Amino acid sequence: MRMGLIGTGRIGAFHAATLRDVPGVEQVVVADAVPDRARQLADELGLRAADGVEALMTDRKSGSAGMPRPISY
């Protein structure tokens, strides 16, 4: 399975590291509104960075995409 993750802040970084270690996940691609943040996280975790959110959403190499967000009630 290939996963795309939008948002590389504190919560996104946690999810990216977790997804990287899930059995069956072949690749994690990260994207952020600030592409340099996505590249930095990708380098730190050994992942791939997309050139932006739109690039991630149109990338056929990433399967499912998710966006972590704070819990709101």
C-alpha positions, 0 to 999 in steps of 0.5 A: 500500500502507498500512502500520502500524508498532507501536513508535516507539523507535529501531528503529521510528523508523528503519523508519517513516522507511524505509517512508515513502520506499518507492515504492508506500507510500501511508501509514504509520500508527504506534502505540506503547504510549505514544500521545504517542511515536507522535504525536511521531514521526508529527509529525516524519515527516509520518505518521499516528499511531493512538491505540494498538496496539489502534486500529492493529490495528482500523483498516481504513485501515492494511493490513499491520502490523509490529512491529520488535524486536531480533534474538534468538537 
